[in-house]
Amino acid sequence: DALEAGADDYIAELEALDAEVDTTLDPIAEGDRVLVTNHEVFGYFADRYDFEVVGTVIPTGSTADGASAGELADLAEVIEAEGVPAIFADTSSSDELADTLADEVGDIEVVELYSESLGDEDSDGATYLQMVQTNADRIAAALG
């Protein structure tokens, strides 16, 4: 049946992607596998690929909420203590708080990742497979 064959093909593509993401992220040392994200959307990724999310710019799952000055100051301390080199922000929401935090910490970059939506048709996040690999590439470049 064509539907079953299509599903089997896509499962094979997902398994190949998973292996490629493992290969991409493998050079990142265990102690460097820490993420600061702009909100709580990368937990599954972190669990699957052995990362720890040590903080989020927006402390709730809602991008409508914001962080207080005290929460940002606390997160800045965590970033400095952990030696985190990048804040990973979602392409589908504002980077304003992440940029503010990066300015406060200094010498840290804000790296955009795809999460809640795919990128434009001509982007490197136009499909789910591209989105996941692009995120892995960007994380590896920032932390590797």
N, C-alpha and C positions, 0 to 999 in steps of 0.2 A: 504494500500500500504506500502511496506517495507521501502521505502525511507522516507515517512512521519512519520512512526513509529520510525525510527532511529533518525530523526530530533527531534521528540517530546522527545525521551529518552535523547538526548544530551542537549536539552533545560532544562530538569529537572535536569541534572547533573550540568549545569551552574548555575541554581538557587540555588541548594544545596551548590555549591562552594561559591557563593556570600554570602549566609547566614553564612557559616563557616568562611569566611574571616572577615565578620563583627564581629563574636564572637571572633576571634583571635585578632583583633585590638581594640576591645572594651575597654580593660583595659588601653589603652594609653590615658592619660589625654589630654584634648583639647589643652592646652598650650604646650604640648610636641609633637604635631602632625605636626612637621616641618621636611622637607626633604632637604638634600643637595645631589644632584645626579651628576654623572659625565657628563651627557648631558640631553637634554630636551626630555626624553622619558616617564616619569612617570606622566605627567600632567593628563591624563585620570584617572589613579589610584588615584592620589591625589584628584581630583575632586569627584570621586565616594565615597571615604572613608574618606572625610573631613580632608585632609592633606593640608599643604601649602608647595610648593616648594620654599624655600627662596633663593636658589642659585644653579647654575650649574658650575661644574669645567670647562667644555667646553661651552662657552657662546652662541654657535650656535647649530643647530640641527645636524651638521656634525661632525662625529668623526675624520675627517681628519684635522679639524681646531684645534688649540691649544689656550690656554689662555696665555695672557701676564703676566709678573711678577706683574704688577700693578693690573690686574684683580684678580689674585690669592691672593694678599695682601688684596684687598677689600673684597673678599669672606671670607678670614680668619677673618676679622673684623666682618662680619655678623655672622659667626659660633660662635665666642666668645660672641657676643652680645645676640644671641638667645639661647646660651647654647646647641648647637646641639652636641649630643654625637657620631654621626656616619656620614660618607660620604658613600652614596650608589652608588657603581660602577657597571657597566654593565659587565656581564661575557664575552660578546663577543668583548670587546675592552680593550685596555691597561689600567691598574690601575696606570700607572706611575705618571700622574698629580695628581690623587687623593692621592696617597702615598706622593707626594711632599707636597701637601696641609696639609695632616695629620701631617707630620713631622713639618711643620711650626706652626700649631696650638698646637700640643702636646696633649696628653691624649684624643685622638679621634681615633676610629677604622674605617677601610675601610671594608664595608660589601658588598659582591658581590650579585647582583640580576640578574635574567634573564630578558631580555627585547626583544631584536631584534631577538633572535633565541633560540630555545629550547636547552636543555642540551643534552649530550650524552645519548644513549639508557639506560645505567645503572645509570644515575644520578637522582637526585631528581627534575629535571626539564625536564624530557624526554617527557612529554605531556603538553599540554596547561594547563590542570587542575592542574597537579603537579607543574608546573611553577608558577602559580598564588598563590597557597597555600604556596609554599616554600618562595616566596617573602614576603607574609604576615607574615609567621613565623619568617623570618629573621628581618623584620622591627620591629615586636613586641618584639623580643629578644633584639634588639639594643635600642629601645626607651621606652620599658615598664619597 
